[in-house]
């Protein structure tokens, strides 16, 4: 005879199904696909004599939508910061900059900006200087 798990056993199996889906995609958080699998598993194994409250499903759905919205905001914010860094680097063309690498301070005039996947790089002579290590900026020709 086949038994259908209910209550805590069903929740445990549903959670295992959701965590398997989340780990198989190498993510540390649950994505919308894993959430839907978890929701379907909960519905599949719920006790017919004690159905789950519909307000709980609405709350879970709202929470998932909020998490997805927050992830989109984080992505948009990161893109905006990257764009702002690029504009800041472009504004330094023709300026004198100083930076320190391995305890040695170097300086020069920014001739160009190279946009890289890691962020903007200032081209100073033959060196490519990350914007994050620049310690001083001045007008070209001033001390």
C-alpha positions in Angstrom: 0.0 0.0 0.0 1.3 3.4 -0.9 1.2 6.2 1.7 0.9 9.8 1.0 2.9 12.0 3.4 1.0 14.8 5.1 1.8 17.6 7.4 5.5 17.9 8.4 6.6 15.0 6.2 5.1 16.6 3.2 6.7 19.9 4.0 10.0 18.2 4.4 9.7 16.5 1.1 8.6 19.7 -0.6 11.5 21.6 1.0 13.9 18.9 -0.2 12.5 19.2 -3.7 13.0 23.0 -3.6 16.5 22.9 -2.2 17.5 20.3 -4.8 16.3 22.6 -7.5 18.2 25.5 -5.9 21.5 23.6 -5.5 21.4 22.1 -9.0 21.5 25.6 -10.4 24.4 26.6 -8.1 22.5 29.4 -6.5 22.6 30.3 -2.8 19.0 31.5 -2.9 15.8 30.0 -4.2 14.7 31.2 -7.6 11.2 31.5 -9.0 11.3 28.1 -10.7 12.3 26.4 -7.4 9.6 28.4 -5.6 7.0 27.1 -8.0 8.2 23.5 -7.6 7.9 23.9 -3.9 4.4 25.3 -4.1 3.3 22.5 -6.4 4.8 19.9 -4.0 2.9 21.5 -1.1 -0.4 21.3 -3.0 0.3 17.8 -4.1 1.0 16.5 -0.6 -1.4 18.5 1.4 -4.0 16.7 3.6 -7.4 17.0 1.9 -9.1 17.2 5.3 -6.9 20.2 6.2 -6.4 22.3 3.1 -3.8 25.0 3.3 -5.1 28.5 3.9 -5.3 30.5 0.6 -3.9 33.6 2.4 -0.7 31.7 3.1 -0.3 31.1 -0.6 -1.0 34.7 -1.4 1.6 35.7 1.2 4.2 33.4 -0.2 3.5 34.6 -3.8 3.8 38.3 -2.6 7.1 37.5 -0.8 8.5 35.9 -4.0 7.5 38.8 -6.1 9.1 41.2 -3.6 12.4 39.2 -3.7 12.4 39.2 -7.5 11.8 43.0 -7.5 14.7 43.5 -5.0 17.0 41.4 -7.2 16.0 43.6 -10.2 16.7 46.7 -8.2 20.1 45.4 -7.1 21.0 44.6 -10.8 19.8 48.1 -12.0 21.7 49.8 -9.1 24.9 47.9 -10.0 24.5 48.9 -13.7 24.0 52.6 -12.7 27.1 52.6 -10.5 29.1 51.1 -13.3 27.8 53.8 -15.7 28.6 56.5 -13.1 32.2 55.2 -12.7 32.7 55.3 -16.4 31.5 58.9 -16.6 33.8 59.8 -13.7 36.7 58.2 -15.5 35.9 60.0 -18.8 35.9 63.3 -16.9 39.6 62.7 -15.9 40.9 62.7 -19.5 43.6 65.4 -19.7 44.0 65.7 -15.9 47.0 64.8 -13.8 46.4 61.8 -11.6 48.5 60.1 -8.9 48.1 56.5 -7.7 50.0 54.2 -5.4 50.9 50.6 -6.4 53.0 48.4 -4.1 54.0 51.3 -2.0 55.3 53.3 -5.0 53.4 56.5 -5.9 53.2 57.3 -9.6 51.6 60.1 -11.5 50.9 61.2 -15.0 48.3 62.7 -17.4 45.3 60.6 -18.3 45.4 60.2 -22.1 42.4 57.9 -22.5 40.0 55.7 -20.7 39.6 52.0 -21.4 36.2 50.5 -20.4 36.8 46.9 -19.1 34.5 44.3 -17.6 36.1 45.0 -14.2 35.6 48.7 -14.5 37.2 51.8 -16.2 40.9 51.9 -16.6 42.8 55.2 -17.0 45.5 55.1 -19.7 48.4 57.0 -18.3 51.5 56.7 -20.6 51.9 52.9 -21.0 50.1 52.1 -17.7 46.5 51.2 -17.3 45.3 52.4 -13.9 42.1 51.3 -12.3 40.0 54.2 -11.2 39.7 52.8 -7.7 43.5 53.3 -7.0 43.6 57.0 -8.0 44.5 59.0 -4.9 44.9 62.6 -6.4 43.5 64.5 -9.3 44.6 68.0 -10.5 44.4 70.2 -13.6 47.2 69.4 -16.0 50.1 71.8 -15.4 49.3 72.7 -11.8 51.0 71.3 -8.8 
